[in-house]
């Protein structure tokens, strides 16, 4: 992913990782699909190295280096990686998250260790979400994300076909919520009538 980062002077905190050597011996490593890498490396690893770059300075919720105080999205990704790798190697128990801020030219390392309680809650949430929204077909709640806006656009007949995407207005979202609830009411009434 970002092997250049291993050349950063602070990257010496990772004596067990030799990204440059790995890439020089097997240049295809950076191009292989992840599942091939995971299947090959999992039995030999007890942790992963996740590398991220930020286009902003470290602020809350980023904690001090060495802690587990990182934004929820990054933490969820690390927990999910540990959960997946646990199935291949029970000794896999942490993710080292190396983060470089391009704005402040600052390099930090965080270590996320396995927390079975959080892992189980994340898996249960994902399983419930998948069953409800994919298997049973219930649409997820409407929100103000771009992904939701695009899905509504496709679901309501294609929406804006131009190359330029325009986010919906508050009125558009309100109309979409009303339509969603109206369809749900109709579906419920049809079920009651049977």
ChimeraX attribute file (.defattr): number of C-alpha atoms within 10 A of each C-alpha:
attribute: neighborCount
match mode: 1-to-1
recipient: residues
	/A:1	10
	/A:2	11
	/A:3	14
	/A:4	9
	/A:5	19
	/A:6	18
	/A:7	12
	/A:8	12
	/A:9	9
	/A:10	14
	/A:11	15
	/A:12	12
	/A:13	12
	/A:14	14
	/A:15	7
	/A:16	7
	/A:17	14
	/A:18	13
	/A:19	18
	/A:20	15
	/A:21	10
	/A:22	14
	/A:23	13
	/A:24	10
	/A:25	10
	/A:26	11
	/A:27	12
	/A:28	11
	/A:29	16
	/A:30	14
	/A:31	10
	/A:32	10
	/A:33	10
	/A:34	11
	/A:35	9
	/A:36	10
	/A:37	13
	/A:38	15
	/A:39	11
	/A:40	11
	/A:41	13
	/A:42	19
	/A:43	14
	/A:44	11
	/A:45	15
	/A:46	17
	/A:47	20
	/A:48	20
	/A:49	16
	/A:50	19
	/A:51	16
	/A:52	14
	/A:53	14
	/A:54	14
	/A:55	10
	/A:56	12
	/A:57	14
	/A:58	19
	/A:59	9
	/A:60	10
	/A:61	10
	/A:62	16
	/A:63	15
	/A:64	14
	/A:65	16
	/A:66	13
	/A:67	13
	/A:68	17
	/A:69	16
	/A:70	21
	/A:71	13
	/A:72	11
	/A:73	8
	/A:74	14
	/A:75	16
	/A:76	15
	/A:77	13
	/A:78	24
	/A:79	24
	/A:80	18
	/A:81	20
	/A:82	26
	/A:83	23
	/A:84	14
	/A:85	23
	/A:86	16
	/A:87	11
	/A:88	14
	/A:89	18
	/A:90	13
	/A:91	15
	/A:92	23
	/A:93	20
	/A:94	22
	/A:95	22
	/A:96	19
	/A:97	23
	/A:98	22
	/A:99	19
	/A:100	22
	/A:101	16
	/A:102	13
	/A:103	12
	/A:104	12
	/A:105	10
	/A:106	14
	/A:107	18
	/A:108	18
	/A:109	22
	/A:110	20
	/A:111	21
	/A:112	23
	/A:113	17
	/A:114	19
	/A:115	13
	/A:116	12
	/A:117	8
	/A:118	13
	/A:119	19
	/A:120	14
	/A:121	11
	/A:122	16
	/A:123	14
	/A:124	12
	/A:125	12
	/A:126	12
	/A:127	11
	/A:128	13
	/A:129	15
	/A:130	14
	/A:131	13
	/A:132	14
	/A:133	13
	/A:134	12
	/A:135	10
	/A:136	10
	/A:137	10
	/A:138	13
	/A:139	11
	/A:140	11
	/A:141	9
	/A:142	15
	/A:143	12
	/A:144	12
	/A:145	10
	/A:146	13
	/A:147	10
	/A:148	15
	/A:149	21
	/A:150	18
	/A:151	14
	/A:152	16
	/A:153	16
	/A:154	13
	/A:155	10
	/A:156	10
	/A:157	8
	/A:158	11
	/A:159	14
	/A:160	12
	/A:161	9
	/A:162	7
	/A:163	6
	/A:164	7
	/A:165	12
	/A:166	11
	/A:167	13
	/A:168	16
	/A:169	10
	/A:170	10
	/A:171	9
	/A:172	12
	/A:173	18
	/A:174	13
	/A:175	12
	/A:176	19
	/A:177	15
	/A:178	12
	/A:179	12
	/A:180	14
	/A:181	12
	/A:182	12
	/A:183	12
	/A:184	13
	/A:185	12
	/A:186	11
	/A:187	12
	/A:188	11
	/A:189	11
	/A:190	10
	/A:191	9
	/A:192	8
	/A:193	7
	/A:194	5
